[in-house]
Amino acid sequence: MTIETILDLYDEGVRNIILYGPPGTGKTYTITGPNMLLSKLAEKTITATAEHGFEDILPLRYDYMNQKPSEAEEAAEEEVEADISCQGSVDSFHSNSGEPWEFSEWKDSDGQVFEWQSKIHYEILQFHASYDYSDFMMGVAFEKSGSLKNEFKILYRFAMCATLNPGRLHVLHIDEINRGNVARIFGEALMAMEKRNFPVTLRDGTWFTIPKNLLILGTMNSADHHIQPMDQALRRRFCFVPLLPMDASSADWISPDVDLEDSPSKQLYSQVLNVFKRPGEESIWDTNRNGLDLRDFAIGPSFFKLDDGVEDTWQNVKDKNWTKKVKNQLSEYEKEGIVSPGTVSEIEEWLNEQTASKNTVTPNKPTNRAEWRKYGKETDGLNGNMNTENLEAHWDEHH
């Protein structure tokens, strides 16, 4: 639903959007993952001879900020090793203005031809406490002669690229947008964001505009309540889209194609998620516990996904997910009074019970005295309840 909401806003002409949610909900993945938001946007503006999404054209990205060759150019130089032949000149991967994805054509090892006419350009950056206007909009730099000159930064350059290429969608992704002083960082861009294609005068007297083909996507962690609240002037200019943790039964990417009752990682996720729901009402979020909306702090499914190749067992979930990831986050919440005291110990006790019960060895039922003796050894005397003499007596009694 989140992707559909953003696409609907895009179709309605909204160009400033912030995707927010608690940790682990997959905000960046929702934008950049296979068949996710950027792929859907690419489908609106791309023509290809085969089905491919944004993730397939990402290697053609051109680093215009540092004027470095695109990865596609480097691939062209190594085409013999890569068994890929690029058709036409290297310039076919970007236009004369240095913009990426103008047109490209290549063949794979089977001789199949892929053609791209892409109209999407994506950049990602991250705000932090020391980020400011001179990093984002415009700063000054020394020339070799010793004099000062204006140096235009990423938003200015990106806006100019979008203005010069009105037929291509430009997407600027700002991760952790609430970690910087947004009013100081954006400066005059606040007005330019709201009034697209309207010239705003910068401090050096030049005009600056943000065109309608520049989509600004911000992502922010709603659990970062210690961070300075966003400036109201900026908040008014963005449309906020929530991304809340999905139910355990729907979180298929934790353990794909495995039902909840057969997946320890999903069961732990369900157990932890209930901490943020109303007591006794597991389907309803607790929106007012000690004045806090717990939807902003719930732990998302990415905390519970095991690494590739790791089996979804109770022991692995305990060692790799709970101990190394989830427990630490919940412990911080408990210290800050976000969750009730004793929450961590209760879940850990439940997890230990599950791990112990599932680790109990239960071999096949023995059919003779020798197998019964072996059975007793494998189960440590039926898990400590019988010694060897009792095992023999038990066999004689029942056979």
C-alpha positions as a Markdown table, in Angstrom:
| # | Residue | x | y | z |
|---|---|---|---|---|
| 1 | Met | 0.0 | 0.0 | 0.0 |
| 2 | Thr | 2.8 | 2.4 | 0.8 |
| 3 | Ile | 4.3 | 2.3 | -2.8 |
| 4 | Glu | 0.8 | 2.7 | -4.3 |
| 5 | Thr | 0.2 | 5.7 | -2.0 |
| 6 | Ile | 3.4 | 7.4 | -3.2 |
| 7 | Leu | 2.7 | 6.6 | -6.8 |
| 8 | Asp | -0.8 | 8.1 | -6.4 |
| 9 | Leu | 0.7 | 11.3 | -4.9 |
| 10 | Tyr | 3.2 | 11.4 | -7.7 |
| 11 | Asp | 0.4 | 11.2 | -10.3 |
| 12 | Glu | -1.4 | 14.0 | -8.5 |
| 13 | Gly | 1.7 | 16.2 | -8.9 |
| 14 | Val | 3.2 | 15.9 | -5.4 |
| 15 | Arg | 7.0 | 16.2 | -5.6 |
| 16 | Asn | 8.1 | 16.5 | -2.0 |
| 17 | Ile | 7.5 | 13.3 | 0.0 |
| 18 | Ile | 8.8 | 11.9 | 3.3 |
| 19 | Leu | 8.6 | 8.2 | 4.1 |
| 20 | Tyr | 8.7 | 7.7 | 7.8 |
| 21 | Gly | 8.4 | 4.8 | 10.2 |
| 22 | Pro | 10.1 | 3.0 | 13.1 |
| 23 | Pro | 13.4 | 1.1 | 12.7 |
| 24 | Gly | 13.6 | -2.0 | 10.6 |
| 25 | Thr | 10.5 | -1.4 | 8.4 |
| 26 | Gly | 12.6 | -1.2 | 5.2 |
| 27 | Lys | 12.1 | 2.4 | 4.2 |
| 28 | Thr | 15.2 | 2.6 | 1.9 |
| 29 | Tyr | 14.4 | -0.9 | 0.6 |
| 30 | Thr | 10.9 | 0.3 | -0.3 |
| 31 | Ile | 12.4 | 2.9 | -2.5 |
| 32 | Thr | 15.4 | 1.1 | -4.0 |
| 33 | Gly | 14.6 | -2.6 | -3.8 |
| 34 | Pro | 13.7 | -4.8 | -6.8 |
| 35 | Asn | 10.2 | -4.2 | -8.0 |
| 36 | Met | 9.8 | -1.4 | -5.5 |
| 37 | Leu | 9.2 | 2.3 | -5.8 |
| 38 | Leu | 12.0 | 3.3 | -8.2 |
| 39 | Ser | 11.2 | 0.3 | -10.4 |
| 40 | Lys | 7.6 | 1.4 | -10.6 |
| 41 | Leu | 8.6 | 5.0 | -11.4 |
| 42 | Ala | 11.0 | 3.6 | -14.1 |
| 43 | Glu | 8.2 | 1.6 | -15.6 |
| 44 | Lys | 6.4 | 4.9 | -16.1 |
| 45 | Thr | 9.3 | 6.5 | -18.1 |
| 46 | Ile | 11.3 | 3.6 | -19.6 |
| 47 | Thr | 11.2 | 1.8 | -22.9 |
| 48 | Ala | 13.0 | -1.5 | -23.1 |
| 49 | Thr | 13.1 | -4.6 | -25.3 |
| 50 | Ala | 12.8 | -6.9 | -22.3 |
| 51 | Glu | 11.3 | -6.7 | -18.8 |
| 52 | His | 13.8 | -5.0 | -16.5 |
| 53 | Gly | 13.3 | -2.6 | -13.6 |
| 54 | Phe | 15.3 | 0.3 | -12.1 |
| 55 | Glu | 17.8 | -2.1 | -10.5 |
| 56 | Asp | 19.0 | -3.2 | -13.9 |
| 57 | Ile | 19.8 | 0.3 | -15.1 |
| 58 | Leu | 21.4 | 1.5 | -11.9 |
| 59 | Pro | 24.9 | 0.5 | -13.1 |
| 60 | Leu | 24.6 | 3.1 | -15.8 |
| 61 | Arg | 24.5 | 5.9 | -13.3 |
| 62 | Tyr | 26.9 | 8.7 | -14.1 |
| 63 | Asp | 28.8 | 10.5 | -11.3 |
| 64 | Tyr | 28.3 | 14.0 | -12.7 |
| 65 | Met | 29.3 | 15.6 | -9.4 |
| 66 | Asn | 32.9 | 14.4 | -9.7 |
| 67 | Gln | 32.9 | 14.0 | -13.5 |
| 68 | Lys | 33.9 | 10.4 | -13.2 |
| 69 | Pro | 33.2 | 7.9 | -15.9 |
| 70 | Ser | 30.0 | 5.9 | -15.5 |
| 71 | Glu | 30.2 | 2.3 | -14.5 |
| 72 | Ala | 28.9 | 1.5 | -18.0 |
| 73 | Glu | 31.9 | 3.1 | -19.6 |
| 74 | Glu | 34.2 | 1.1 | -17.4 |
| 75 | Ala | 32.3 | -2.0 | -18.4 |
| 76 | Ala | 32.7 | -1.1 | -22.0 |
| 77 | Glu | 36.5 | -1.0 | -21.6 |
| 78 | Glu | 36.4 | -4.5 | -20.1 |
| 79 | Glu | 33.9 | -6.0 | -22.5 |
| 80 | Val | 36.1 | -8.8 | -23.6 |
| 81 | Glu | 36.5 | -10.1 | -20.0 |
| 82 | Ala | 32.8 | -9.5 | -19.2 |
| 83 | Asp | 31.7 | -11.2 | -22.5 |
| 84 | Ile | 29.5 | -8.1 | -23.2 |
| 85 | Ser | 29.8 | -6.1 | -26.3 |
| 86 | Cys | 28.6 | -2.4 | -26.2 |
| 87 | Gln | 27.0 | -1.2 | -29.4 |
| 88 | Gly | 28.0 | 2.3 | -30.7 |
| 89 | Ser | 30.3 | 4.7 | -28.9 |
| 90 | Val | 30.7 | 5.1 | -25.2 |
| 91 | Asp | 28.8 | 8.4 | -25.4 |
| 92 | Ser | 25.7 | 6.3 | -26.1 |
| 93 | Phe | 25.5 | 5.8 | -22.3 |
| 94 | His | 24.9 | 9.5 | -21.6 |
| 95 | Ser | 24.0 | 12.6 | -23.5 |
| 96 | Asn | 26.4 | 15.4 | -24.6 |
| 97 | Ser | 25.5 | 17.3 | -21.4 |
| 98 | Gly | 26.9 | 14.4 | -19.3 |
| 99 | Glu | 23.5 | 13.2 | -18.2 |
| 100 | Pro | 23.1 | 9.4 | -17.6 |
| 101 | Trp | 20.8 | 6.9 | -19.3 |
| 102 | Glu | 20.2 | 8.9 | -22.5 |
| 103 | Phe | 20.4 | 5.8 | -24.6 |
| 104 | Ser | 22.2 | 2.5 | -24.3 |
| 105 | Glu | 22.3 | -0.8 | -26.1 |
| 106 | Trp | 24.3 | -3.9 | -25.4 |
| 107 | Lys | 24.3 | -7.7 | -26.0 |
| 108 | Asp | 24.6 | -10.5 | -23.5 |
| 109 | Ser | 26.6 | -13.6 | -24.0 |
| 110 | Asp | 23.7 | -15.2 | -25.9 |
| 111 | Gly | 23.5 | -12.3 | -28.3 |
| 112 | Gln | 20.3 | -10.9 | -27.0 |
| 113 | Val | 20.0 | -7.2 | -27.5 |
| 114 | Phe | 18.8 | -4.9 | -24.7 |
| 115 | Glu | 17.9 | -1.3 | -25.5 |
| 116 | Trp | 17.3 | 1.4 | -22.9 |
| 117 | Gln | 15.7 | 4.8 | -23.2 |
| 118 | Ser | 15.5 | 5.8 | -19.6 |
| 119 | Lys | 14.1 | 9.0 | -18.2 |
| 120 | Ile | 15.0 | 8.6 | -14.5 |
| 121 | His | 18.1 | 9.8 | -12.6 |
| 122 | Tyr | 18.6 | 8.8 | -9.0 |
| 123 | Glu | 20.9 | 10.2 | -6.3 |
| 124 | Ile | 21.0 | 9.4 | -2.6 |
| 125 | Leu | 22.6 | 11.3 | 0.3 |
| 126 | Gln | 22.3 | 11.4 | 4.0 |
| 127 | Phe | 21.8 | 14.3 | 6.4 |
| 128 | His | 23.7 | 14.5 | 9.7 |
| 129 | Ala | 24.4 | 17.0 | 12.4 |
| 130 | Ser | 27.3 | 18.8 | 10.6 |
| 131 | Tyr | 25.5 | 19.0 | 7.2 |
| 132 | Asp | 24.7 | 22.6 | 6.2 |
| 133 | Tyr | 23.8 | 24.9 | 3.4 |
| 134 | Ser | 27.3 | 25.0 | 2.0 |
| 135 | Asp | 27.1 | 21.2 | 1.6 |
| 136 | Phe | 23.7 | 21.1 | 0.0 |
| 137 | Met | 23.1 | 24.3 | -1.9 |
| 138 | Met | 26.0 | 26.5 | -2.4 |
| 139 | Gly | 29.4 | 27.2 | -0.9 |
| 140 | Val | 32.6 | 28.9 | -1.7 |
| 141 | Ala | 36.0 | 27.5 | -2.9 |
| 142 | Phe | 39.4 | 28.9 | -3.6 |
| 143 | Glu | 40.6 | 29.1 | -7.2 |
| 144 | Lys | 44.2 | 28.5 | -8.1 |
| 145 | Ser | 44.7 | 32.3 | -8.3 |
| 146 | Gly | 43.6 | 32.6 | -4.6 |
| 147 | Ser | 40.3 | 34.3 | -5.3 |
| 148 | Leu | 37.0 | 32.9 | -4.1 |
| 149 | Lys | 34.3 | 31.5 | -6.3 |
| 150 | Asn | 30.8 | 30.1 | -5.7 |
| 151 | Glu | 30.7 | 26.3 | -5.7 |
| 152 | Phe | 27.3 | 24.8 | -6.4 |
| 153 | Lys | 26.4 | 21.7 | -4.5 |
| 154 | Ile | 24.1 | 18.7 | -5.0 |
| 155 | Leu | 20.6 | 20.2 | -4.9 |
| 156 | Tyr | 21.6 | 23.2 | -7.1 |
| 157 | Arg | 23.3 | 20.9 | -9.6 |
| 158 | Phe | 20.6 | 18.3 | -9.5 |
| 159 | Ala | 18.0 | 21.0 | -10.1 |
| 160 | Met | 19.9 | 22.4 | -13.0 |
| 161 | Cys | 20.2 | 18.9 | -14.5 |
| 162 | Ala | 16.5 | 18.5 | -14.2 |
| 163 | Thr | 15.9 | 21.9 | -15.7 |
| 164 | Leu | 18.1 | 21.2 | -18.7 |
| 165 | Asn | 16.5 | 17.7 | -19.2 |
| 166 | Pro | 12.7 | 18.3 | -18.7 |
| 167 | Gly | 11.8 | 14.9 | -20.2 |
| 168 | Arg | 13.6 | 12.9 | -17.5 |
| 169 | Leu | 12.5 | 12.3 | -14.0 |
| 170 | His | 15.1 | 13.2 | -11.4 |
| 171 | Val | 14.8 | 11.5 | -7.9 |
| 172 | Leu | 16.8 | 13.0 | -5.0 |
| 173 | His | 16.7 | 10.6 | -2.0 |
| 174 | Ile | 17.6 | 12.2 | 1.3 |
| 175 | Asp | 18.1 | 9.5 | 4.0 |
| 176 | Glu | 17.7 | 10.5 | 7.7 |
| 177 | Ile | 16.3 | 13.8 | 6.6 |
| 178 | Asn | 15.4 | 14.7 | 10.3 |
| 179 | Arg | 19.0 | 14.3 | 11.5 |
| 180 | Gly | 20.1 | 17.7 | 10.1 |
| 181 | Asn | 19.0 | 21.2 | 10.7 |
| 182 | Val | 16.7 | 21.3 | 7.7 |
| 183 | Ala | 16.0 | 25.0 | 7.8 |
| 184 | Arg | 19.7 | 25.8 | 7.7 |
| 185 | Ile | 20.4 | 23.2 | 5.1 |
| 186 | Phe | 17.7 | 24.1 | 2.6 |
| 187 | Gly | 17.8 | 27.8 | 2.8 |
| 188 | Glu | 16.1 | 29.5 | -0.1 |
| 189 | Ala | 15.2 | 26.1 | -1.5 |
| 190 | Leu | 12.2 | 26.0 | 0.9 |
| 191 | Met | 10.4 | 28.5 | -1.4 |
| 192 | Ala | 11.7 | 26.9 | -4.6 |
| 193 | Met | 10.4 | 23.5 | -3.4 |
| 194 | Glu | 6.9 | 24.8 | -2.9 |
| 195 | Lys | 6.7 | 27.0 | -5.9 |
| 196 | Arg | 8.1 | 24.8 | -8.7 |
| 197 | Asn | 9.6 | 26.6 | -11.7 |
| 198 | Phe | 9.4 | 29.9 | -9.7 |
| 199 | Pro | 12.8 | 31.8 | -9.8 |
| 200 | Val | 14.1 | 32.4 | -6.3 |
| 201 | Thr | 17.0 | 34.8 | -5.7 |
| 202 | Leu | 20.0 | 33.3 | -4.0 |
| 203 | Arg | 22.5 | 35.2 | -1.7 |
| 204 | Asp | 24.8 | 35.8 | -4.7 |
| 205 | Gly | 22.1 | 37.3 | -6.7 |
| 206 | Thr | 21.6 | 34.4 | -9.1 |
| 207 | Trp | 18.1 | 32.9 | -9.7 |
| 208 | Phe | 17.4 | 29.3 | -8.7 |
| 209 | Thr | 14.4 | 27.1 | -9.5 |
| 210 | Ile | 13.4 | 23.6 | -8.8 |
| 211 | Pro | 11.5 | 22.1 | -11.8 |
| 212 | Lys | 8.5 | 19.7 | -11.6 |
| 213 | Asn | 10.5 | 16.8 | -12.9 |
| 214 | Leu | 12.6 | 16.7 | -9.7 |
| 215 | Leu | 11.1 | 14.4 | -7.0 |
| 216 | Ile | 12.5 | 14.9 | -3.5 |
| 217 | Leu | 12.1 | 11.7 | -1.4 |
| 218 | Gly | 13.1 | 11.9 | 2.3 |
| 219 | Thr | 13.2 | 9.0 | 4.7 |
| 220 | Met | 13.2 | 9.3 | 8.5 |
| 221 | Asn | 13.2 | 7.1 | 11.6 |
| 222 | Ser | 10.2 | 8.0 | 13.7 |
| 223 | Ala | 11.8 | 6.5 | 16.8 |
| 224 | Asp | 14.5 | 9.2 | 16.8 |
| 225 | His | 12.5 | 11.3 | 19.3 |
| 226 | His | 15.7 | 12.9 | 20.7 |
| 227 | Ile | 16.5 | 14.6 | 17.4 |
| 228 | Gln | 15.4 | 18.2 | 16.9 |
| 229 | Pro | 11.8 | 18.3 | 15.4 |
| 230 | Met | 11.6 | 19.2 | 11.8 |
| 231 | Asp | 11.1 | 22.9 | 11.0 |
| 232 | Gln | 7.4 | 23.6 | 10.5 |
| 233 | Ala | 8.1 | 25.5 | 7.3 |
| 234 | Leu | 9.7 | 22.3 | 5.8 |
| 235 | Arg | 7.0 | 20.0 | 7.3 |
| 236 | Arg | 4.3 | 22.1 | 5.5 |
| 237 | Arg | 6.0 | 21.6 | 2.2 |
| 238 | Phe | 6.3 | 17.8 | 2.4 |
| 239 | Cys | 3.6 | 15.1 | 2.3 |
| 240 | Phe | 4.3 | 12.5 | 5.0 |
| 241 | Val | 3.7 | 8.8 | 4.2 |
| 242 | Pro | 3.9 | 6.3 | 7.1 |
| 243 | Leu | 5.5 | 2.9 | 6.8 |
| 244 | Leu | 4.5 | 0.8 | 9.8 |
| 245 | Pro | 5.6 | -2.8 | 10.6 |
| 246 | Met | 3.5 | -5.4 | 8.9 |
| 247 | Asp | 1.9 | -8.3 | 10.7 |
| 248 | Ala | 4.1 | -11.4 | 11.2 |
| 249 | Ser | 1.8 | -13.5 | 8.9 |
| 250 | Ser | 2.3 | -10.9 | 6.1 |
| 251 | Ala | 6.1 | -10.5 | 6.6 |
| 252 | Asp | 7.0 | -13.1 | 4.0 |
| 253 | Trp | 10.5 | -11.6 | 3.4 |
| 254 | Ile | 11.6 | -12.6 | 6.9 |
| 255 | Ser | 11.4 | -16.3 | 5.9 |
| 256 | Pro | 9.9 | -16.6 | 2.4 |
| 257 | Asp | 7.2 | -19.2 | 1.7 |
| 258 | Val | 7.2 | -20.4 | 5.3 |
| 259 | Asp | 4.0 | -20.2 | 7.4 |
| 260 | Leu | 4.0 | -18.4 | 10.8 |
| 261 | Glu | 3.6 | -21.6 | 12.8 |
| 262 | Asp | 6.7 | -23.1 | 11.1 |
| 263 | Ser | 9.0 | -20.1 | 11.3 |
| 264 | Pro | 10.7 | -19.3 | 14.6 |
| 265 | Ser | 11.9 | -15.9 | 13.3 |
| 266 | Lys | 8.3 | -14.9 | 12.4 |
| 267 | Gln | 7.1 | -16.1 | 15.8 |
| 268 | Leu | 9.7 | -14.0 | 17.6 |
| 269 | Tyr | 8.7 | -11.1 | 15.5 |
| 270 | Ser | 5.0 | -11.6 | 16.4 |
| 271 | Gln | 5.9 | -11.8 | 20.1 |
| 272 | Val | 8.0 | -8.6 | 20.0 |
| 273 | Leu | 5.4 | -6.8 | 17.9 |
| 274 | Asn | 2.7 | -7.5 | 20.6 |
| 275 | Val | 4.7 | -5.4 | 23.0 |
| 276 | Phe | 3.7 | -2.3 | 21.1 |
| 277 | Lys | 0.0 | -3.2 | 20.9 |
| 278 | Arg | -2.7 | -2.6 | 23.5 |
| 279 | Pro | -2.7 | -5.1 | 26.3 |
| 280 | Gly | -5.1 | -7.9 | 25.4 |
| 281 | Glu | -5.8 | -6.4 | 21.9 |
| 282 | Glu | -3.0 | -7.7 | 19.6 |
| 283 | Ser | -4.6 | -6.2 | 16.5 |
| 284 | Ile | -4.6 | -2.6 | 17.8 |
| 285 | Trp | -1.6 | -0.4 | 18.2 |
| 286 | Asp | -1.0 | 1.4 | 21.6 |
| 287 | Thr | -1.1 | 5.0 | 20.6 |
| 288 | Asn | -1.0 | 6.5 | 24.1 |
| 289 | Arg | 1.2 | 4.8 | 26.5 |
| 290 | Asn | 2.8 | 7.3 | 28.9 |
| 291 | Gly | 2.0 | 9.9 | 26.3 |
| 292 | Leu | 3.8 | 8.1 | 23.5 |
| 293 | Asp | 2.5 | 6.6 | 20.3 |
| 294 | Leu | 4.2 | 3.2 | 20.2 |
| 295 | Arg | 3.7 | 3.0 | 16.4 |
| 296 | Asp | 6.7 | 5.3 | 16.2 |
| 297 | Phe | 8.9 | 2.8 | 18.1 |
| 298 | Ala | 7.8 | -0.7 | 17.0 |
| 299 | Ile | 10.6 | -2.9 | 15.7 |
| 300 | Gly | 10.3 | -3.8 | 12.0 |
| 301 | Pro | 10.8 | -7.1 | 10.3 |
| 302 | Ser | 14.3 | -6.5 | 9.0 |
| 303 | Phe | 15.6 | -7.1 | 12.6 |
| 304 | Phe | 14.3 | -10.6 | 12.3 |
| 305 | Lys | 15.5 | -11.7 | 8.9 |
| 306 | Leu | 18.3 | -14.2 | 9.0 |
| 307 | Asp | 21.3 | -14.0 | 6.7 |
| 308 | Asp | 21.1 | -15.9 | 3.5 |
| 309 | Gly | 22.0 | -19.6 | 4.0 |
| 310 | Val | 21.1 | -19.5 | 7.7 |
| 311 | Glu | 18.4 | -22.0 | 8.7 |
| 312 | Asp | 15.3 | -20.6 | 10.4 |
| 313 | Thr | 15.6 | -22.5 | 13.7 |
| 314 | Trp | 15.0 | -21.4 | 17.3 |
| 315 | Gln | 18.7 | -21.6 | 18.2 |
| 316 | Asn | 19.7 | -19.5 | 15.2 |
| 317 | Val | 16.9 | -17.0 | 15.9 |
| 318 | Lys | 18.1 | -16.7 | 19.5 |
| 319 | Asp | 21.8 | -16.4 | 18.7 |
| 320 | Lys | 21.7 | -14.2 | 15.6 |
| 321 | Asn | 18.5 | -12.2 | 15.8 |
| 322 | Trp | 17.5 | -11.8 | 19.5 |
| 323 | Thr | 20.9 | -11.6 | 21.1 |
| 324 | Lys | 22.6 | -9.4 | 18.5 |
| 325 | Lys | 19.8 | -7.2 | 17.3 |
| 326 | Val | 16.4 | -7.2 | 18.9 |
| 327 | Lys | 17.4 | -7.5 | 22.6 |
| 328 | Asn | 19.6 | -4.4 | 22.4 |
| 329 | Gln | 16.9 | -2.3 | 20.9 |
| 330 | Leu | 14.3 | -3.4 | 23.4 |
| 331 | Ser | 16.7 | -2.9 | 26.3 |
| 332 | Glu | 17.1 | 0.8 | 25.2 |
| 333 | Tyr | 13.4 | 1.2 | 25.0 |
| 334 | Glu | 13.0 | -0.3 | 28.5 |
| 335 | Lys | 15.6 | 2.1 | 29.9 |
| 336 | Glu | 13.8 | 5.1 | 28.4 |
| 337 | Gly | 10.4 | 3.9 | 29.7 |
| 338 | Ile | 9.0 | 3.3 | 26.2 |
| 339 | Val | 8.1 | -0.3 | 27.0 |
| 340 | Ser | 7.2 | -1.8 | 30.4 |
| 341 | Pro | 9.9 | -2.9 | 32.8 |
| 342 | Gly | 10.6 | -6.6 | 32.5 |
| 343 | Thr | 9.7 | -6.8 | 28.8 |
| 344 | Val | 13.1 | -8.0 | 27.7 |
| 345 | Ser | 13.3 | -10.7 | 30.4 |
| 346 | Glu | 9.8 | -11.9 | 29.7 |
| 347 | Ile | 10.5 | -12.4 | 26.0 |
| 348 | Glu | 13.9 | -13.9 | 26.7 |
| 349 | Glu | 12.3 | -16.4 | 29.0 |
| 350 | Trp | 9.7 | -17.3 | 26.4 |
| 351 | Leu | 12.4 | -17.7 | 23.8 |
| 352 | Asn | 14.5 | -19.9 | 26.0 |
| 353 | Glu | 11.5 | -22.2 | 26.6 |
| 354 | Gln | 10.9 | -22.4 | 22.9 |
| 355 | Thr | 14.5 | -23.1 | 22.1 |
| 356 | Ala | 14.8 | -25.8 | 24.9 |
| 357 | Ser | 11.6 | -27.6 | 23.8 |
| 358 | Lys | 12.5 | -27.7 | 20.2 |
| 359 | Asn | 16.0 | -28.9 | 20.9 |
| 360 | Thr | 14.8 | -32.0 | 22.8 |
| 361 | Val | 15.9 | -35.1 | 20.9 |
| 362 | Thr | 13.0 | -37.4 | 20.0 |
| 363 | Pro | 14.3 | -40.3 | 17.9 |
| 364 | Asn | 12.1 | -42.9 | 16.2 |
| 365 | Lys | 10.3 | -45.3 | 18.5 |
| 366 | Pro | 12.5 | -48.3 | 19.3 |
| 367 | Thr | 11.3 | -51.8 | 18.2 |
| 368 | Asn | 13.6 | -54.0 | 20.2 |
| 369 | Arg | 15.7 | -54.1 | 23.4 |
| 370 | Ala | 18.9 | -52.9 | 21.7 |
| 371 | Glu | 17.2 | -50.0 | 20.0 |
| 372 | Trp | 15.6 | -49.1 | 23.4 |
| 373 | Arg | 19.0 | -49.0 | 25.1 |
| 374 | Lys | 20.3 | -46.7 | 22.2 |
| 375 | Tyr | 17.1 | -44.6 | 22.5 |
| 376 | Gly | 17.8 | -44.1 | 26.2 |
| 377 | Lys | 21.4 | -43.0 | 25.6 |
| 378 | Glu | 20.3 | -40.6 | 22.8 |
| 379 | Thr | 17.7 | -39.0 | 25.0 |
| 380 | Asp | 19.9 | -39.0 | 28.1 |
| 381 | Gly | 17.7 | -41.5 | 29.9 |
| 382 | Leu | 14.5 | -40.0 | 28.5 |
| 383 | Asn | 15.8 | -36.5 | 29.4 |
| 384 | Gly | 16.9 | -37.4 | 32.9 |
| 385 | Asn | 13.9 | -39.4 | 34.1 |
| 386 | Met | 15.4 | -42.9 | 34.0 |
| 387 | Asn | 18.7 | -44.6 | 34.6 |
| 388 | Thr | 19.8 | -47.7 | 32.7 |
| 389 | Glu | 18.2 | -50.2 | 35.2 |
| 390 | Asn | 14.9 | -48.4 | 35.0 |
| 391 | Leu | 15.1 | -48.3 | 31.2 |
| 392 | Glu | 15.5 | -52.1 | 31.1 |
| 393 | Ala | 12.6 | -52.6 | 33.6 |
| 394 | His | 10.4 | -50.3 | 31.5 |
| 395 | Trp | 11.1 | -52.4 | 28.4 |
| 396 | Asp | 10.3 | -55.6 | 30.2 |
| 397 | Glu | 7.1 | -54.1 | 31.6 |
| 398 | His | 5.7 | -53.0 | 28.2 |
| 399 | His | 6.9 | -55.8 | 26.1 |
